[in-house]
Every structure is written in C-alpha cells, then in structure tokens.
Amino acid sequence: MKRTLAIGDIHGGFKALKQVLERAAVTENDTLIFLGDYVDGWSESSEVIRFLIDLAEKQECIFIKGNHDAWTEDWLAFGKSEDVWLFNGGKSTVESYSDFSLEELEVHLEFFQRMKNYYVDDKNRLFIHAGYSLVMVGRFFLLF
C-alpha cells in the first residue's frame, strides 16, 4: 500500500528523524513530504541535510522550505547571518557545518535551492510550511 507521510519541523534533530522514519515503518512505496525547518535547534543540522540528500536518492521525497531553511540558504549562499536567525538556532547550524569542505557546502546549498515553497499532490492536497495568506514569488514571500 502506497502511503503519503508528512513530516515537519525536524530542527536539526537527526536521531529523532531516524526514529520517526523507523516507527512509521517507511517503505520504498511511500512518499515522504517534508514540511520544512530541517535545521536550527539541535546540533545535528548538517547531518539531517546529508541524510535527507541521501534518502531522496532511494525514496520519493518532496522538500518544502521553511523559514529556518531560507535563513540557512542565505548563510550558505551569501554568508549572511541575521541576529534573529542566530538567536533562534542558527548558531548551532553554523557550528554543525564547521568541518565541511566548500564542495560539501555547495551540495547542501543546492539542496536548499531546490526546495519548494509548497506542494499540491495528485489528490489536490496542499502541503506548506506555514500560512497561505501570502503570495509566494520565488523564495520570497510578499504580504498583501
């Protein structure tokens, strides 16, 4: 039986992520929809991203971008680190990348850049990180 499983707010909790997937008894027939905020919080953010990149090679996965992911993407792409991000888990994410090569950082940046802002499946179900009262343009959100 094919299932669609939605998983949100991992926040750098690598061990917890593995535990959730194990308890859900995920099979190769399942579709995994990750709802964003993969990083910031626990100290294993880079491990979470590495794991998800590998998982997507053998499992159907959809990755939706959360606000913490957008902050991390900006840091990886431009070296920008806003105080609000650093105080809300960004510091632990930066530290988790301390031993990464430039090539590894680029692979992770590309992963963040490929994330979707939202996803609508073939049953017309909307998957999104948070609120839909915004118009989404690229990876930026505009209020109306």
C-alpha positions in Angstrom: 0.0 0.0 0.0 1.4 3.4 -1.0 1.2 6.0 1.8 1.9 9.7 1.8 3.6 10.8 5.1 4.1 14.4 6.0 7.0 15.2 8.4 7.6 18.7 9.8 10.0 20.7 11.9 13.0 18.4 12.3 15.1 21.4 13.6 18.4 19.5 13.5 17.1 16.5 15.4 18.9 13.8 13.4 18.3 11.0 15.9 14.6 11.9 16.2 14.2 12.0 12.4 15.6 8.5 12.1 13.3 7.4 15.0 10.2 8.8 13.3 11.0 7.1 10.0 11.6 3.8 11.8 8.4 4.0 13.8 6.4 4.8 10.7 7.9 1.7 9.1 8.6 3.7 5.9 8.8 1.5 2.7 10.1 2.3 -0.7 6.5 2.6 -1.9 5.8 5.6 0.5 6.0 9.2 -0.5 7.7 11.4 2.1 6.7 15.1 2.2 8.9 17.1 4.5 7.3 20.4 5.6 10.4 22.5 6.3 12.6 23.7 9.1 15.1 20.9 8.7 17.8 22.9 10.6 18.3 25.1 13.6 17.7 23.9 17.1 19.6 20.7 17.8 23.2 20.4 16.9 22.9 17.9 14.1 21.5 20.2 11.3 24.2 19.3 8.7 23.7 15.6 9.5 20.0 16.0 8.9 20.6 17.6 5.5 23.2 15.0 4.5 20.8 12.2 5.4 17.9 13.8 3.5 20.0 14.2 0.4 20.9 10.5 0.6 17.3 9.5 1.4 16.0 11.3 -1.7 18.2 9.1 -3.9 16.3 6.0 -2.9 12.9 7.3 -1.7 10.3 9.6 -3.2 10.7 12.8 -1.2 9.3 16.3 -1.5 11.1 19.0 0.4 9.3 22.2 1.3 11.2 25.2 2.5 10.6 26.7 6.0 11.8 30.0 7.3 14.8 28.4 9.1 15.8 26.8 5.8 15.6 30.2 4.0 17.9 31.7 6.6 20.3 28.8 6.3 20.2 29.1 2.5 21.1 32.8 2.7 24.0 32.0 5.0 25.3 29.2 2.7 24.9 31.4 -0.4 26.0 34.8 0.8 27.5 34.4 4.2 24.6 36.4 5.7 23.6 35.6 9.2 20.9 37.8 10.7 20.8 38.1 14.5 17.2 36.8 14.7 18.4 33.6 12.9 21.5 33.1 15.1 19.4 33.6 18.3 16.8 31.1 17.0 19.0 28.1 16.4 21.2 29.4 13.5 24.3 29.4 15.7 24.1 25.6 16.2 23.5 25.1 12.4 26.6 27.2 11.6 28.6 25.2 14.1 27.4 21.9 12.6 29.0 22.9 9.3 32.4 23.8 10.7 34.3 20.9 9.2 32.6 20.9 5.8 34.6 21.4 2.6 33.5 24.0 0.0 32.3 21.2 -2.2 30.1 19.8 0.6 28.7 23.2 1.4 27.8 23.7 -2.3 25.9 20.3 -2.4 23.9 21.4 0.7 23.2 24.9 -0.8 21.9 23.3 -4.0 19.6 21.1 -1.8 18.1 24.2 -0.2 17.8 26.0 -3.5 15.7 23.1 -4.9 13.2 23.1 -2.1 9.6 24.0 -3.0 7.6 26.8 -1.3 4.5 24.5 -1.4 3.3 21.2 -3.0 -0.1 20.1 -4.2 -0.3 16.4 -4.8 -2.5 14.4 -7.2 -5.3 14.4 -4.7 -5.3 18.2 -4.6 -3.9 18.3 -1.1 -1.8 21.3 -0.2 1.4 20.9 1.7 3.1 24.0 3.0 5.3 25.0 5.9 3.1 27.7 7.3 0.2 30.1 6.3 -1.1 30.5 2.9 -2.2 34.2 3.2 0.9 35.2 1.4 1.7 35.4 -2.3 4.9 33.4 -2.9 7.3 34.7 -5.5 10.4 32.5 -5.9 11.6 32.0 -2.4 10.4 35.4 -1.2 7.0 36.0 0.5 5.1 39.2 -0.3 2.3 40.4 2.0 -0.9 41.9 0.6 
